[in-house]
Amino acid sequence: MAEEGKILDIAHVSFLDMIKIMITLSGAASAKGTLIRNAIKTAERISEVDYPTFEDYLAAIENATNPITMIEGRATHAGNFVFGLQYCPFGPSIKNYTQVFEKLPDGFADFTAEFNKPSNITDQFRVGEGAGVSPFCSVHQPMRSAFAEKITIGGKKIKITQLGCKAGSGKKGFAEKWLAESGVPKELVDKILDNHMCCYSLKIMDA
């Protein structure tokens, strides 16, 4: 239960309960689709931005003006366009919920497995495929990739590919399909996830 004097964020608790209700009423597959669509719609509302160089893109991460940084916090550039995110943006939601109910709702494991299944939308945004470790990944990962579609570097489009993720328990999930496509060594992602919760790559597309 919650510590005495600790004020919980009811929005966090309600969000997790909402996911639980969606799974119960419509099933994991339908709930997954709803969350992903909502995440993508959020990205549709942001303005497009161009950074003259990749260094300018990185600077925008440091000063928190980068649109992706604004939704997930500052990522660390590990070199060669690979990034690690130290803190999961849904960490506070999980902490608040488990303080009240001790464990996450039943059905979350099924939901996560559903998110990792190949689908048109996970292919489009290069997410899942083993990199999902909780239902929150189905919101966070597609939203990041969709935000990236509003960003250009030197006038060229970019795309983000999810490579791996780590659950609060420490268990790591790897997207074998996206690792193979990106050419990023699994050993590198594994090492990054030792001290980060999320790992992804960025690619600047040819004009």
C-alpha positions as CSV (number, residue, x, y, z in Angstrom):
1,M,0.0,0.0,0.0
2,A,1.0,3.7,-0.3
3,E,3.4,5.1,2.3
4,E,1.9,7.3,4.9
5,G,1.8,10.9,3.7
6,K,2.6,9.9,0.1
7,I,0.3,11.7,-2.3
8,L,-0.4,9.5,-5.4
9,D,-1.1,10.7,-8.9
10,I,-4.7,9.6,-9.6
11,A,-4.1,10.1,-13.3
12,H,-1.5,7.4,-13.3
13,V,-3.7,5.0,-11.4
14,S,-6.7,5.7,-13.6
15,F,-4.6,5.2,-16.8
16,L,-3.6,1.7,-15.8
17,D,-7.1,0.9,-14.8
18,M,-8.4,2.2,-18.1
19,I,-6.0,-0.2,-19.9
20,K,-7.2,-3.1,-17.7
21,I,-10.8,-2.3,-18.6
22,M,-10.0,-2.1,-22.3
23,I,-8.4,-5.6,-22.2
24,T,-11.3,-7.0,-20.2
25,L,-14.0,-5.6,-22.5
26,S,-12.5,-5.9,-25.9
27,G,-9.4,-8.2,-25.6
28,A,-5.7,-7.5,-25.9
29,A,-5.6,-7.1,-29.7
30,S,-8.3,-4.5,-29.8
31,A,-6.9,-2.6,-26.8
32,K,-3.4,-2.6,-28.4
33,G,-4.9,-1.1,-31.6
34,T,-6.7,1.6,-29.7
35,L,-3.6,2.6,-27.7
36,I,-1.4,2.7,-30.8
37,R,-3.9,4.8,-32.8
38,N,-4.2,7.3,-29.9
39,A,-0.4,7.6,-29.7
40,I,-0.1,8.2,-33.4
41,K,-2.9,10.8,-33.3
42,T,-1.0,12.7,-30.7
43,A,2.0,13.0,-33.1
44,E,-0.3,14.3,-35.8
45,R,-0.9,17.4,-33.8
46,I,2.7,18.6,-33.5
47,S,4.4,21.0,-35.8
48,E,7.2,19.9,-38.2
49,V,10.7,20.9,-37.4
50,D,14.0,20.8,-39.3
51,Y,17.5,20.7,-37.8
52,P,20.3,21.8,-40.1
53,T,22.6,19.1,-38.8
54,F,22.6,16.0,-36.6
55,E,24.6,18.0,-34.1
56,D,21.7,20.5,-34.0
57,Y,19.4,17.6,-33.4
58,L,21.5,16.4,-30.5
59,A,21.7,19.9,-29.0
60,A,17.9,20.1,-29.1
61,I,17.9,16.9,-27.0
62,E,20.2,18.6,-24.4
63,N,18.1,21.7,-24.1
64,A,14.8,19.7,-24.2
65,T,13.4,21.5,-27.2
66,N,13.5,18.3,-29.4
67,P,9.9,17.1,-29.8
68,I,10.9,13.5,-28.9
69,T,12.7,14.7,-25.7
70,M,9.6,16.6,-24.7
71,I,7.5,13.3,-24.6
72,E,10.1,11.0,-23.1
73,G,13.0,12.9,-21.5
74,R,16.6,13.2,-22.5
75,A,18.1,10.3,-24.4
76,T,21.8,9.6,-24.5
77,H,23.5,9.3,-27.8
78,A,25.7,6.2,-27.6
79,G,27.3,6.9,-31.0
80,N,26.5,5.8,-34.5
81,F,22.9,7.1,-34.3
82,V,22.0,4.7,-31.4
83,F,20.3,6.1,-28.4
84,G,19.6,4.9,-24.9
85,L,16.8,6.3,-22.6
86,Q,17.7,6.0,-19.0
87,Y,14.2,6.4,-17.5
88,C,10.9,5.0,-18.8
89,P,8.4,7.9,-19.1
90,F,5.7,5.5,-17.7
91,G,7.9,4.7,-14.7
92,P,5.9,7.0,-12.4
93,S,2.6,5.4,-13.6
94,I,3.8,2.0,-12.7
95,K,5.2,3.1,-9.3
96,N,2.0,4.9,-8.4
97,Y,-0.2,1.9,-9.3
98,T,1.9,-0.7,-7.5
99,Q,2.1,1.5,-4.4
100,V,-1.7,1.1,-4.2
101,F,-2.3,-2.4,-5.6
102,E,1.1,-4.0,-5.1
103,K,1.2,-5.5,-8.6
104,L,0.1,-4.6,-12.2
105,P,-3.3,-5.7,-13.4
106,D,-4.0,-9.2,-14.7
107,G,-3.9,-9.3,-18.5
108,F,-0.9,-7.0,-18.9
109,A,1.3,-10.0,-19.9
110,D,-1.1,-11.0,-22.6
111,F,-1.3,-7.5,-23.8
112,T,2.5,-7.2,-24.1
113,A,2.7,-10.5,-26.0
114,E,0.1,-9.1,-28.4
115,F,2.1,-6.0,-29.0
116,N,5.1,-8.0,-29.9
117,K,3.3,-9.9,-32.6
118,P,4.1,-8.9,-36.2
119,S,1.5,-6.5,-37.7
120,N,1.2,-3.8,-40.3
121,I,1.3,-1.1,-37.7
122,T,4.4,-2.4,-35.9
123,D,6.1,-2.8,-39.3
124,Q,5.2,0.8,-40.2
125,F,6.6,2.2,-37.1
126,R,9.4,-0.4,-36.5
127,V,8.3,-1.3,-32.9
128,G,7.5,-4.4,-31.0
129,E,8.9,-7.6,-32.4
130,G,10.2,-8.6,-28.9
131,A,11.1,-5.0,-27.8
132,G,7.8,-4.6,-25.9
133,V,8.2,-5.3,-22.2
134,S,4.9,-3.8,-20.9
135,P,1.6,-2.4,-22.3
136,F,3.1,1.1,-22.0
137,C,5.6,0.2,-24.8
138,S,2.6,0.1,-27.2
139,V,2.0,3.8,-26.4
140,H,5.6,5.0,-26.1
141,Q,7.3,3.3,-29.0
142,P,4.9,4.1,-31.8
143,M,4.5,7.7,-30.5
144,R,8.3,8.2,-30.6
145,S,8.4,6.8,-34.2
146,A,5.5,8.9,-35.2
147,F,7.0,12.1,-33.7
148,A,10.1,11.3,-35.7
149,E,8.1,11.6,-38.9
150,K,7.6,15.3,-38.1
151,I,11.3,15.9,-37.9
152,T,13.9,16.4,-40.7
153,I,17.6,16.8,-40.4
154,G,19.2,18.9,-43.2
155,G,15.8,18.7,-45.0
156,K,15.9,14.9,-45.0
157,K,13.4,12.7,-43.2
158,I,14.4,10.5,-40.4
159,K,13.1,7.2,-39.0
160,I,13.4,5.7,-35.6
161,T,13.7,1.9,-35.1
162,Q,13.1,0.3,-31.7
163,L,15.9,-2.1,-30.8
164,G,15.3,-3.2,-27.2
165,C,13.7,-2.4,-23.9
166,K,14.1,-3.3,-20.2
167,A,11.3,-4.0,-17.8
168,G,11.3,-2.7,-14.2
169,S,12.2,-6.3,-13.1
170,G,15.4,-6.0,-15.2
171,K,14.3,-8.4,-17.9
172,K,15.4,-7.3,-21.3
173,G,13.5,-7.6,-24.6
174,F,15.2,-7.4,-28.0
175,A,13.6,-6.8,-31.4
176,E,15.5,-9.4,-33.4
177,K,13.8,-8.2,-36.7
178,W,14.8,-4.6,-36.2
179,L,18.3,-5.4,-35.0
180,A,18.8,-7.3,-38.2
181,E,17.4,-4.5,-40.4
182,S,19.3,-1.7,-38.6
183,G,22.6,-3.6,-38.5
184,V,23.1,-2.6,-34.8
185,P,24.8,-5.4,-32.9
186,K,22.7,-7.1,-30.2
187,E,25.6,-7.0,-27.9
188,L,25.7,-3.2,-28.1
189,V,22.0,-2.9,-27.3
190,D,22.4,-5.4,-24.4
191,K,25.2,-3.2,-23.0
192,I,23.2,0.0,-23.3
193,L,20.2,-1.6,-21.6
194,D,22.4,-2.4,-18.6
195,N,22.0,1.3,-17.6
196,H,19.0,2.4,-19.7
197,M,15.4,1.3,-20.0
198,C,15.0,1.7,-23.8
199,C,17.3,1.6,-26.8
200,Y,16.6,2.7,-30.4
201,S,18.4,3.9,-33.5
202,L,17.9,6.9,-35.8
203,K,18.5,6.9,-39.5
204,I,18.6,9.9,-41.8
205,M,16.9,9.0,-45.0
206,D,18.1,9.8,-48.5
207,A,16.2,12.8,-49.9
